[in-house]
Every structure is written in C-alpha cells, then in structure tokens.
Amino acid sequence: MKTLQLMLFFSVMGLVSCTEATRSTDSMEVSARHTDAPEKDFKYWTWITANPDKSEEDYTQEFKKYKENGIDAVLINTEADPETLAKLVPLATDEGLEVHAWMFTMNRPGDSIALQHPEWYAVSREGKSNYDTRPYVDYYQWLCPTRKESQEHVLSLVEGLAQVEGIESVHLDYIRFSDIFLPIGLLPKYDLVQDVELPEFDFCYCDVCVEEFEAIHHKNPRDFENPAIDMEWKNFRLNKIKVVVDQAHEIAHENGKNLTAAVFPYPEMADHMVRQRWDKWKVDAVLPMIYHSFYEEDIDWIGYATRQGIADLEGRDTELHTGIYLPPMSGEDLKAAIDIARKNGARGVSFFDGGALTEDHFKAIRDSKASNDGR
C-alpha cells in the first residue's frame, strides 16, 4: 500500500506537461447554467487511498473530520477491490459523505490477472511491449484499449465496483494512453529532449490496433514517416479510449451509479499530452487535475483551464469539478483557488489528497462555504 501511495504521488507530480501559454479567459463565453454555482450546488471532494492497516475507528474519525470541515464527497482508491470498498462505504456515509470508487483504468500496475496475459499490453512505435518495457517509471503498465480481452478485463473491474451498495459513482483514473510528453522541468531527470513525439513513448502499435486501423484506412501506421501528423491514426486512438469510457458509463448506469473521471486539465491539452479527449465522452462528471504549480503557472491559470473545459463541454450534460493540488498551497491560496474555480464555472472542487489537508486548508474550505452560503 505504501507503494501505491507513492505511485499516486509521483504520477501526479511528474507526468504532466507545461504546454500552451495562458490565454485570456475574457474571450471565452460560458453559458449561465455553468457559471458561479450557488453554494448548495457546489461540491467539495477529496481523493484518498485505502490503508489496510487503518482501523474502522480511525476511518470514522477521518471521515467525521472531513465532513465537519466542509468536505462533501470522498473518492476512495481500494485497488479496484469491491470487498474493501464495501467495508468503507457505510463508515463514510454514516458521517454524511458521498463515496466514489476511484480506480486505475488503462494503467494497471501489478494487476495479477493482466500480468498473466502479456498480449494485453500496449506496444510502442519501437515495437516494445509495456508488459516488460515500461515508459518513464516501472509502475507504468498500460493495457491496450483496443484488444477485446483487455477491454473486458477493465470493464469487469468497473462492474465489480459499480455493484457496491452505497457508492455514488465509479471514478476512472488513468483513462488514457501513456504520456507522449513530459513537463519541461522533468526532462533533465530522464536525459530527454521531447520536441517531437518520440517512438518509445508513442503507443499503441500492437498487432490488433494496427490491423484494425489498416482495415479501415488502408494504411499501416508502422510505415508512417511522421505518425504525429496523421489525424486518422490519432483519432483512432482517441476513440478507443472513448469506447472504454462509454461502455463503462453504460455499466455504471445499469447498476444505478454515475461515472466520473480524473482527467488532464482541458481537452486540447489532454489530447496533445496523453491521447485523451474527454469532452467527447459519455461521463457524468469530470474532475480535471488543474494542478497549476506543475505547469509553472499562477493560481489564476486554474480559472483559465476551468473555463476552457467548461466551454468545451458546452451542450453536454457532463459536470466539471476542478481538481486542486494541495501541498504547495497556503490556506489563503486555497480559498483563492476555490473562488477562481467557482467564478469560472466549476460545479465543485476536489483536493489531492485527503492526507495533505491541513488545518489552514480546512479553514479555507469553511470560509469559502460561509462566504458563499445562500447565494
């Protein structure tokens, strides 16, 4: 479990990108139904990871503290284990919290079932399988979203969580391809220059993907001199992630649950960085991880990225709740970030992660709620 917690931390810390200069939000229009949500409709979430060494009494105290300080919902990572989740749900709901089942989706590190099937894993343009050759870090073990068997495995995990009584949604994380680009500040650590799409970080070129694409478009992506400029190949992969999401949405709804997802800050960035176009998905709510410090941006960038996502979702029923990274932020900064997200159309804010919430942060949340109460 300590390994999982480190994975979550470093995946958030490292595998994001500094991309696109901040543009003015003044030129972007957002419909009235999205802007400045009243406090009663504005939700405060936090991501947390289950700890098998923690007692029920300790969890009850943790959930009580969240609720007393303004948190409305917890997204709990139980490594897609329905039994563990089922034990935690009543402890949280008894304290008045919503519970959402947070799962790793296409990235399945240490998945004992998947590891029995090497053919399920994504393959790079170099021809190397993610089963035994992993990009950047060892816990990157990405499954192919096209292959029927790997799809069915992921969707079976969705169904298992969706059947847990008392949860509000299944929450998809890592619902994308591996990062094609890393942040500029991280490149020296890996001795990399990434001014083009490098073949060792470009997925999925497995036989199933290539054969299906070739049957449709009559060209083989392995033969492309510059795959990055072939829009059909790019859209093929974007759509394969969409298929998984849309099927997960159907499964969740069949079980009376919603589908939510943690995504990159806004669709154009997600498209560019990780083959993820979340404004096209069937999903009830997205929680874009608008972690401004990772992008070397000021707090006001939270407003820009939130508003961009809201604009791209225009006409869809998907809600947007802004994800905020806590550790570098003071209580004052957090209150400003919450207010900026709200004013730019977010329906709520989510914090990474619960263990990083300080008394100053809790005060900021309480103050934010108090200052907007009754609006």
Number of C-alpha atoms within 10 A of each C-alpha: 13 9 9 17 15 11 17 17 13 12 15 15 15 15 19 24 23 19 15 9 9 12 12 10 16 8 7 12 14 18 11 9 9 20 18 20 20 15 18 11 11 17 19 23 27 22 19 20 20 18 15 10 8 9 10 13 10 11 16 18 15 16 25 19 14 24 18 13 18 20 25 21 23 28 26 23 24 23 20 20 15 20 12 15 24 18 12 19 21 18 20 23 18 12 18 17 20 20 24 28 29 27 27 19 26 26 23 21 20 13 11 9 9 20 16 9 12 13 20 25 26 32 26 22 19 14 16 19 23 24 20 12 15 20 18 15 12 13 16 21 25 26 30 28 29 23 18 11 15 20 21 14 16 22 20 14 19 26 19 16 28 28 18 21 15 17 22 20 27 32 27 25 18 20 25 30 25 28 20 21 23 22 18 17 13 16 14 9 7 9 8 12 12 14 8 10 14 16 14 17 21 23 26 26 21 22 14 16 22 17 15 14 18 14 10 10 12 10 14 15 20 14 8 12 9 11 17 14 10 12 9 14 21 15 14 18 22 21 19 21 23 23 17 22 25 17 16 26 24 17 22 25 16 13 16 14 23 22 27 28 24 21 23 29 24 25 23 18 19 20 17 17 24 25 27 29 22 29 20 17 20 21 25 18 19 25 28 25 25 26 25 20 19 17 18 15 14 10 20 15 24 25 24 23 27 28 28 22 28 29 18 16 21 15 9 14 11 20 20 25 28 33 32 25 20 22 15 9 16 14 19 12 15 24 22 16 22 25 19 22 31 25 17 25 27 28 25 23 24 27 26 21 21 21 14 15 16 14 11 15 21 20 17 22 20 16 16 18 22 12 12 14 11 9 10
